[in-house]
Amino acid sequence: MVERPVLICTEYEDATADLVIAELNRRRVPVLRFDPGRDFPASVSLAARIGAGGASGTRPGGGWNGHLTVGERTADLAAVRALYHRRPSSYPTGSDEQTARFAAQENRRGLGGVLGALPTCLYLSHPQAIARAEYKPAQLAAAIDVGLTVPDTLITNDPLAAAQFCAERSAIYKPLHAGPYEVGGEPAGIWAAPVGADEIDGAVGSSAHLFQARVPKEADVRAVVVGEQVFSARITAPPGVVDWRSEYRNLTYEPVTCPKETSGALVRFLAVFGLAFGAFDFAVTADGTWWFLECNPNGQWAWLEDAAELPVTEAVADLLENGATPHD
């Protein structure tokens, strides 16, 4: 039986998780890594029980008891110190065969449900908290509530409302969800881009669209928050670039100190959603204002750690090893 392990749920190729696992291994913290959507039930076995405190096989006081076996290693569910919900594959539901679809949903609600209800576990972060925080309308409302500065934003499927919004200010369009998209059979990103009133047509009526006032920025900042620690990097892109993610090869990075008021607001933002981690994007103007753009509740940071010399791996490992919720 593996004693007080950290469970890491992610896809097979995840360089960010690799860094954390290497650091936990260096500290001799037991780790069980698996991809629930791909590995269960083929190479992962679950036996979880719950019931009255005196019943055989249950943990006194309630809570899930039993074991999770990954390969040849077994963890006591009641003793899991932390679960790092990185980027696991989805439970497959694409089959047209009814039995396969039913099994996939049972797996998600069974294994996924138990993993989301472990009695003494730190979640970095809880899958349900991550899912709730991925909605940009909720993010923008929470950002204002905690004291962050947010650009004027319109979410609409009304072409007239969109055209009026874009006519009244310099505006950009950006997707509400950064999901996979293909152009000509090749994967492509949908980046934030300038849009004018004369470009708005009836196609806006086909779905919800997000339009936002364009911030006259000098640079961008990504702030990575782990628990209550904030690590920030200033990102400088070539002139005229709206979305720095479209120019990875032409960016420069430097560490920057997050203003105290902003730092406190970011910690409060995480608390609103019950998160232990967030990767925040800001546009910074000449007067020093940090304009909140969005938060990725499970964002990437490995490349930024090296480029800007930010010790994020150590902070993540500290939180997983310590096993205490940052908002307690």
C-alpha angles and dihedrals in degrees: 000000000000109000119231096336131188111233115213116194112193145121121280096260109049116138091186093057089045090061092051094046091051090052093047090048089052088054091046092241109153114244131192112192123190143143108237095199093053105027102045123118097356099066103001123075126195130194111170128168135186133173145107114351094248097047119114113265097016130111116250110255094026131272131119118306130181135068146293118209122200111185105311096340125089130198129200104235092213091056102048106129098196144354119213106203099197117154111320121176117259118259102261115253101154098103118108089214110104096217092053092050091049092049092050092054092046090051093050094048095038106042093023092047094051093045088053094052105049111148104227101019131128111219120213081210128338109243093231092050090051091050093050093047093053091077108099095206089058091045094052093047092048091047091057091045093055093047105262122141113247128189119240105277135191126192111190150136091205111106092201093053090046093049092049092049092051093045092056097054145005101280143185134204123220133169122260090223128031096218128152116290132177132208116191090348092304125110112254136178123233102221130192107269139177116265131188130206090250090061094058115102140156092289088082087072092065095076145348113294130195118218122180138182109261110245114222091230131183093197144342129248131205112200116194113200120197111181101312097334118104122202116185134188127189111225120202118195130185114283115282096020110136100185113037091199088074091061106046093146093055103047131111125204138201133169114255133186115247111230111256095241092049092047091054091047091054092054090049089049091056090048091054090061098033092244128151094195139034137169107211127195122208137178112219120208130204092264091059097254115151107216113203113230106166148318125233103205090202101026131159121262109154095097091048094052090062097038096049100024095242116162095223095137091059092048092051091046090048091055094046093046095046093049097204123128112245094222098051 
